[in-house]
Amino acid sequence: MAFAYTPQRILQIVGETADCVGAYDDAIVGISSLSEAIAGDLSFLGNPKYRPEVEASKASVLLLPKDYEGSPKQGQLFIKLENPSFALALICRDIENTLNPKPEPGIHASAVVHPDAVVSPLASVGPLCVIGQGAKIGAAVLEAHVSVGRYARIADDAYLFPRVVVADYCEIGLRNRLQAGCVIGSDGYGYEFHEGAHQRVPQIGKVVLEEDVDIGANSTLDRARFGSTIIGTGTKVDNQVQIAHNVRVGKGCLIVAQVGISGSTELGDGVVVAGQAGIAGHLKIGSGAMIAGGTAVTSSIDPKAKVRGYPVMPMMQFNRIAILQRKLPELFKRFDQVEKTVEALTTNGTSE
């Protein structure tokens, strides 16, 4: 992946409010961490714990916070900003658009489009895509092997990577990004035990993704038993996440890898669920709550609460218990010594 960006171009991207110290006149041809960068690379300081590495970094251009006080070496440029990490994201976004330009509109000859489907002339439909009856595709990009079910809706500027499945009647909002292999609208897991067997309960609802939603690779979102499974505007879902039927996720939530959310649970706005956490069904998770990785959530959580553990408990309580657990071996030794001392005193007292 070759690219070349002049310092002037970098400044255009990150904004004119940046402060420049030092000078570098050649092009940037790589991006690396502070410790691994070489001449010609761009690097940045996003996490304060890496601040000591700036002085030794060989990067030619460094994005640094406004309060960094060190000086650049000869032939090195410091660009000071309020948020170096976001500035780097803007640069990478521009590089991404350069290296992977948006496909030209059109429908590939190998795609299968039902005669009753409506596809925008601005849409790009890749090889071996299948678009079902009554589906409506806006000015979106569908890469290879995407399947869009009957009467599904794909809004403008959505981007569906290879092997995405959008099942019947499901709705994909404006500017959604669906990574490879994710499934939107698989059947909810619903069964009733009747006459000695588990009978399938038909799932006749749909999934609705609002605007600016990202869904990670190989994640699955189940259609509702009836009504809708809903993912709110601006929510970002990582890889290998399972969201069950009739779940409602609020706006601006972050759901990290391998999370499982059981049916009919509701998440408020701005909820953060860290990796491998599991949330039981029919619960309410308040807006702004934070759930640590590996947590087993079996009861509803108040807004802005921070929880952790199995079973779930307030995060500060979990941390205190964890500290005490590390002290248990020494405490047992001390207790054992106290017990022996008491036995010795008792024995001596009896013998006298």
Secondary structure, DSSP 4 states (H G I P E B T S, - for coil): ----B-HHHHHHHH-TT-EEEE---S-B-EE--TTT--TTEEEE--SGGGGGGTTT---SEEEEETT------TT-EEEEES-HHHHHHHHHHHHHHHHSPPPPSEE-TT-EE-TT-EE-TT-EE-TT-EE-TT-EE-S-EE-TT-EE-TT-EE-TT-EE-TT-EE-TT-EE-TT-EE-TT-EEEEPP--EEEETTEEEEPP---EEEE-TT-EE-TT-EEEPPSSSEEEE-TT-EE-TT-EE-TT-EE-TT-EE-TT-EE-TT-EE-TT-EE-TT-EE-SS-EE-TT-EE-TT-EE-S-B-TT-EEETTTTEEHHHHHHHHHHHHHHHHHHHHHHHHHHHHHHHHHHHHH-
